[in-house]
Amino acid sequence: MHAKELAGKLKTGSAPVVIDVRTGFEFDRGHIPGALHAPTWKILLFMAKLPSDKNTALVITCEHGPRAQIAKGILGTLGYRNLDLLEGHMHGWRKAGLPTEK
């Protein structure tokens, strides 16, 4: 999903759940408003708080992409079916001047 498309959906309240798989330090420095913090390692160890409905639309992001791709694979294995990656990830989100929250 493109960053500007996600930003528009966030404004209208029709956005998918954003899963931020970065470290706590990275997440605390700024994340997409309303994003759930679920580091990849917590997803792998079944410690992340994730939506119980496995058909929930999820957009996964990290800083540049590799961790999000790994998390997407793990979530797919866990039965989540409506998965997307944020194009450009957090780097692209900030570069586009889109809002973050701490």
KAURTA-V338384 format. One record per pair of residues at least 4 apart in sequence whose ideal C-beta (glycine too) atoms are under 8 Angstrom apart, sorted by the first residue. I is the first residue (numbers start at 0). J is the second residue. Records with the same first field share a line. If there is no record, write none. Layout:
I=J ; J
//
This chain:
0=4 ; 5 ; 15 ; 58 ; 83 ; 84 ; 85 ; 86
1=5 ; 86 ; 87
2=6 ; 85 ; 86 ; 87 ; 91 ; 92 ; 95 ; 97
3=7 ; 95 ; 97
4=8
5=9 ; 14 ; 15 ; 17 ; 31 ; 58 ; 85
6=10 ; 95 ; 97 ; 98
7=11
8=13 ; 14 ; 15
9=14 ; 31 ; 32 ; 33
14=33 ; 58
15=55 ; 56 ; 57 ; 58 ; 81 ; 83
16=35 ; 50 ; 55 ; 56 ; 57 ; 58
17=31 ; 33 ; 34 ; 35 ; 57 ; 58 ; 59 ; 60 ; 85
18=34 ; 35 ; 37 ; 49 ; 57 ; 58 ; 59 ; 60 ; 70 ; 74
19=26 ; 30 ; 31 ; 34 ; 35 ; 36 ; 37 ; 60 ; 61 ; 89
20=37 ; 38 ; 39 ; 42 ; 59 ; 60 ; 61 ; 66 ; 67 ; 69 ; 70
21=25 ; 26 ; 30 ; 36 ; 38 ; 60 ; 61 ; 62 ; 66 ; 89
22=26 ; 38
23=27 ; 36 ; 38
24=28
25=62 ; 89
26=30 ; 34 ; 36
27=101
28=101
29=93 ; 99 ; 100 ; 101
30=34 ; 36 ; 89 ; 99 ; 100 ; 101
31=60 ; 85 ; 89 ; 92 ; 97 ; 99 ; 100
32=98 ; 99 ; 100
33=100
34=60
35=48 ; 49
37=41 ; 42 ; 47 ; 48 ; 49 ; 70
38=42 ; 47
39=43 ; 61 ; 66 ; 69 ; 70 ; 73
40=44
41=46 ; 47
42=46 ; 47 ; 49 ; 70 ; 73 ; 74 ; 77
43=73
49=74 ; 79
50=55 ; 57
53=77 ; 78 ; 79 ; 80
54=80 ; 81
55=79 ; 81
56=81 ; 83
57=74 ; 79 ; 81 ; 82 ; 83
58=83 ; 84 ; 85
59=67 ; 70 ; 71 ; 74 ; 82 ; 83 ; 84 ; 85
60=67 ; 84 ; 85 ; 88 ; 89 ; 92
61=65 ; 66 ; 67 ; 70 ; 88 ; 89
62=66 ; 88 ; 89 ; 90
63=88 ; 89 ; 90
64=68 ; 84 ; 88
65=69
66=70
67=71 ; 84 ; 85 ; 88
68=72 ; 84
69=73
70=74
71=75 ; 82 ; 84
72=76
73=77
74=79 ; 82
75=79 ; 80 ; 82
84=88
85=89 ; 91 ; 92
86=91
87=91 ; 92 ; 94 ; 95
88=92
89=93
90=94
91=95
92=97 ; 99
93=97 ; 99
//
